[in-house]
């Protein structure tokens, strides 16, 4: 069931992909009823990525044209809605719905509720920032059907277009970038506690109440905790992979990971759980670096803490630049440091705010 990556054609003047090479497409899995699937793309101001995402999802078997594909838009102010409306002429199975609550969690709940049909068995979640391999939707549904899992998660392979995105992509799937998360570049199919959501048995999704819409981030991990407590199993299928374009600036990346940190703190507090050791590392890095800088004013050896941390980031940048033979690799340490510091700051901010 291995799905090979899509090969893309030229880009237009705006940088958007204009074609997708279908020569390497593999056949869709057998025995999957396309009308039993609902595929959903939560979106908000995704004009840069939405068309490429939709076209990649529709490449492959003609059966894909029978799968209801819904873009749940949270009130985009760019050209996202106009692009989706234009594409409905080419893809009659594509529809655009309004997501007044704006959040991804609300988008999935809305689609799984009012916008799913009586025959719907499988719910497939798609990310507007991702580029999907051929027949992705059908392969996810087949994995759910074959394993009997309550949900299927998949590995993400980060790719970049700009120099910062490339440096970000090259480090995020490493131990330094993601701390060894199974769904970040993982190569083994197995049952896991959590991963990047791709598909759900919709009966399980409804049974546990869907996503918690009070979570703007980390709603997937919060869902997986409730699912596991209810007896549902999560299968990571390493043969179904997606390419993901990470944030393209320090500011956007910091905002994303600050919110991730806040979401993780809320999740742990809601379920009375503790941080895993790998999740605590960024907090130690932030506290140690800031504490070392402050203490270094009167005790110079304390500066070893921030200097040591910066040395690790610099070493990673140089190693990745050499390995990739690109100066863009020098952004890897900057991206990793931004992720660490922002995530830790968000976690601490949420933890302190909750105790006020």
C-alpha positions in Angstrom: 0.0 0.0 0.0 3.1 2.2 -0.2 2.2 5.6 -1.8 4.9 7.4 -3.7 5.2 11.1 -3.7 3.5 13.3 -6.3 5.8 15.0 -8.8 4.9 18.5 -9.6 5.0 20.5 -12.8 5.9 24.2 -13.3 4.7 27.1 -11.3 3.0 30.3 -12.5 4.2 33.8 -11.8 2.6 33.8 -8.3 4.5 30.7 -7.3 1.4 28.4 -7.4 1.8 24.9 -8.9 0.1 24.7 -12.3 0.2 21.0 -12.9 0.7 17.6 -11.2 2.6 14.8 -12.9 0.3 11.7 -12.8 2.7 9.3 -14.4 3.6 7.5 -11.1 0.1 7.2 -9.8 -0.7 3.8 -8.3 -4.1 2.1 -8.3 -6.6 2.8 -5.5 -7.2 0.1 -2.9 -10.0 -2.3 -3.6 -13.1 -2.7 -1.6 -13.6 0.9 -0.4 -17.0 2.5 -1.1 -16.2 6.1 -1.9 -19.7 7.3 -0.9 -19.0 6.0 2.6 -16.3 8.6 3.1 -16.5 12.3 4.0 -13.3 14.2 3.5 -12.9 17.6 5.2 -10.4 20.5 4.8 -10.6 23.1 7.6 -9.4 26.4 6.1 -8.8 30.0 7.1 -6.9 32.3 4.7 -5.3 29.5 2.8 -5.2 31.1 -0.7 -1.6 30.2 -1.1 -2.1 26.4 -0.6 -5.8 25.5 -1.0 -5.8 24.8 -4.7 -2.7 22.6 -4.6 -4.2 20.7 -1.7 -7.5 20.1 -3.4 -5.9 19.0 -6.7 -3.5 16.6 -4.9 -6.5 15.0 -3.1 -8.4 14.6 -6.4 -5.5 13.0 -8.3 -5.7 9.2 -8.9 -8.7 7.0 -9.1 -12.0 8.3 -10.7 -13.6 7.0 -7.5 -12.3 10.1 -5.8 -14.9 12.2 -7.7 -17.6 10.3 -5.8 -16.1 11.2 -2.3 -17.8 14.3 -0.8 -15.0 16.8 -0.3 -15.9 19.7 2.0 -13.9 22.8 2.7 -15.0 24.2 6.0 -14.0 27.9 5.8 -13.7 29.9 9.0 -14.3 33.3 7.4 -11.3 33.8 5.1 -10.5 37.4 4.1 -8.2 36.4 1.2 -9.1 34.5 -2.0 -9.6 31.1 -0.4 -13.4 31.0 -0.8 -13.2 32.3 -4.4 -10.7 29.7 -5.3 -12.8 26.9 -3.8 -15.9 28.1 -5.6 -14.1 28.2 -8.9 -12.9 24.6 -8.4 -16.4 23.3 -7.8 -17.0 23.6 -11.5 -14.2 21.2 -12.1 -14.9 19.0 -9.1 -18.7 18.6 -8.6 -18.1 16.6 -5.4 -16.4 19.7 -3.8 -18.4 22.0 -1.6 -17.8 25.0 0.6 -19.4 25.4 4.0 -19.1 28.2 6.6 -17.5 27.5 9.9 -18.6 30.3 12.1 -16.5 29.2 15.0 -13.4 29.4 12.8 -11.4 26.7 14.6 -10.3 23.4 13.0 -11.9 21.4 15.8 -15.3 23.1 15.1 -14.9 22.5 11.4 -14.5 18.8 11.8 -17.4 18.6 14.3 -19.6 20.6 12.0 -18.9 18.4 9.0 -19.3 15.1 11.0 -22.6 16.3 12.3 -24.9 18.3 10.0 -22.9 17.8 6.8 -22.4 14.0 6.9 -24.7 11.6 5.2 -26.4 8.5 6.6 -24.1 6.2 4.7 -20.9 7.9 6.0 -18.6 5.5 7.8 -15.2 7.1 7.5 -14.2 10.7 8.2 -10.9 11.9 6.6 -9.2 15.1 7.9 -7.1 17.0 5.4 -4.8 19.9 6.1 -4.8 22.9 3.7 -1.0 23.2 4.1 -0.3 19.7 3.0 0.4 18.1 -0.4 -1.2 14.6 -0.7 -0.1 11.5 -2.5 -2.4 9.9 -5.1 -5.6 8.2 -3.7 -4.8 9.5 -0.2 -8.4 9.6 0.9 -9.1 6.1 -0.3 -6.0 4.7 1.3 -6.9 6.2 4.7 -10.4 4.8 4.5 -8.9 1.4 3.5 -6.6 1.5 6.5 -9.5 2.2 8.8 -11.5 -0.6 7.3 -8.6 -3.1 7.3 -7.4 -2.5 10.8 -10.7 -1.8 12.6 -8.9 1.1 14.3 -11.0 4.0 15.7 -8.6 6.4 14.0 -5.6 6.4 11.6 -2.7 8.7 12.0 0.1 9.2 9.5 3.7 10.5 9.3 4.3 14.1 8.1 7.3 14.8 5.9 8.1 18.6 6.0 9.1 20.3 2.8 9.9 23.9 2.1 9.9 26.4 -0.8 11.6 29.5 0.7 15.0 29.2 2.4 13.5 29.6 5.9 10.9 26.9 5.2 13.6 24.6 4.0 15.7 25.0 7.1 12.5 24.6 9.2 11.5 21.5 7.3 15.0 19.9 7.6 15.1 20.2 11.4 11.5 19.7 12.4 11.5 16.0 11.8 14.7 15.4 13.7 15.1 14.6 17.4 16.1 18.3 18.0 13.1 19.6 16.2 10.2 17.4 17.3 11.7 15.4 20.2 11.1 12.1 18.5 7.3 12.3 17.9 6.2 9.1 16.1 4.3 11.0 13.4 7.3 13.2 12.5 9.0 11.2 9.8 8.2 7.9 11.4 8.9 4.7 9.3 7.1 2.0 11.3 3.4 1.2 11.2 2.1 0.4 14.7 -0.5 1.3 17.3 0.3 4.6 19.0 -1.2 6.9 21.7 -1.2 9.9 19.4 -0.3 11.2 16.0 -1.2 13.4 13.1 -4.9 12.8 12.4 -5.8 11.5 9.0 -9.0 9.5 9.4 -11.7 8.4 11.9 -14.3 5.7 12.2 -17.2 8.3 12.4 -19.1 6.2 14.8 -16.1 6.4 17.3 -15.8 10.1 16.5 -19.4 10.7 17.5 -19.2 8.3 20.5 -16.5 10.2 22.2 -18.0 13.6 21.3 -15.7 14.7 18.5 -13.1 17.4 19.2 -13.3 19.7 22.2 -14.1 23.0 20.5 -12.6 25.0 23.4 -9.1 23.9 22.1 -7.7 26.1 19.4 -4.5 23.9 19.4 -3.6 20.4 20.6 -7.2 19.3 20.0 -5.9 16.2 18.3 -3.9 15.0 21.4 -6.9 15.9 23.6 -9.1 13.8 21.4 -6.7 10.9 21.4 -6.7 10.8 25.2 -10.4 10.5 25.4 -10.5 8.0 22.6 -8.0 5.8 24.4 -9.9 6.1 27.7 -13.0 4.9 25.9 -11.1 1.8 24.4 -10.5 3.1 20.9 -7.2 2.3 19.2 -5.1 4.6 17.1 -3.1 3.1 14.1 -0.2 4.9 12.6 0.2 3.8 9.0 3.7 4.7 7.9 3.0 3.7 4.3 0.6 6.7 3.9 2.7 9.8 4.0 2.1 13.5 3.4 4.2 16.5 2.6 3.7 19.5 4.8 4.8 23.1 4.2 5.9 24.6 7.6 5.5 28.2 8.6 7.6 30.6 6.5 8.7 33.2 9.1 10.0 33.3 12.6 7.0 35.3 13.7 4.5 32.8 12.2 6.4 29.9 13.6 6.6 31.4 17.1 2.9 32.1 17.1 2.1 28.6 16.0 4.3 26.9 18.7 3.2 29.4 21.4 -0.3 28.2 20.8 0.8 24.6 20.7 2.4 25.0 24.2 -0.8 26.6 25.5 -2.8 23.8 24.1 -0.6 21.1 25.7 -0.8 22.8 29.1 -4.6 22.9 28.8 -4.7 19.3 27.8 -2.6 18.1 30.7 -4.6 20.2 33.1 -8.0 18.9 31.8 -7.0 15.3 32.2 -4.7 15.6 35.2 -1.6 14.3 33.4 2.1 15.0 33.5 4.5 16.1 30.8 6.5 13.4 29.1 10.3 13.9 29.5 10.9 14.9 25.9 8.1 17.6 26.3 9.8 19.0 29.3 13.1 19.6 27.5 12.1 22.9 25.9 10.9 24.3 29.2 14.3 23.4 30.8 16.0 25.1 27.8 14.0 28.3 28.2 14.3 28.5 32.0 17.9 27.6 31.9 18.8 30.1 29.2 16.9 33.0 30.7 18.1 32.1 34.3 21.6 31.8 33.0 21.5 35.2 31.4 20.2 36.9 34.5 22.5 35.1 36.8 25.4 35.8 34.5 25.3 39.5 35.3 26.9 38.7 38.7 28.2 35.2 38.1 29.8 34.7 34.7 29.9 30.8 34.8 26.1 30.9 34.6 26.4 32.1 31.0 27.4 28.5 30.2 23.7 27.6 30.1 22.5 29.9 27.3 25.9 29.6 25.5 25.7 25.9 25.6 22.1 25.9 24.2 23.0 28.3 21.4 26.0 26.2 20.6 23.8 23.1 20.1 21.5 25.1 17.7 24.5 26.5 15.8 26.1 23.1 15.5 22.8 21.7 14.2 22.6 24.5 11.7 26.1 23.8 10.4 25.6 20.1 10.2 22.3 20.4 8.3 23.8 23.0 5.9 26.7 20.6 5.1 24.4 17.6 4.9 22.0 19.3 2.6 24.7 21.3 0.8 22.7 24.4 1.1 23.1 27.7 3.1 19.3 27.4 3.9 20.4 24.8 6.4 21.7 27.6 8.5 18.1 28.5 9.3 17.6 25.1 11.0 18.9 26.2 14.4 16.9 29.4 14.2 13.7 27.4 13.5 14.4 24.9 16.2 15.2 27.5 18.8 12.0 29.4 17.9 9.9 26.2 18.3 11.5 25.4 21.6 11.3 28.9 23.2 7.8 29.6 21.9 6.3 26.2 22.9 7.8 26.5 26.4 6.6 30.1 26.8 3.1 29.2 25.7 3.1 26.2 28.2 4.3 28.4 31.1 1.9 31.2 30.2 -1.1 28.9 30.2 0.0 27.2 33.4 0.5 30.4 35.3 -2.7 32.0 33.9 -4.7 29.0 35.0 -3.5 29.3 38.6 -4.3 33.0 39.0 
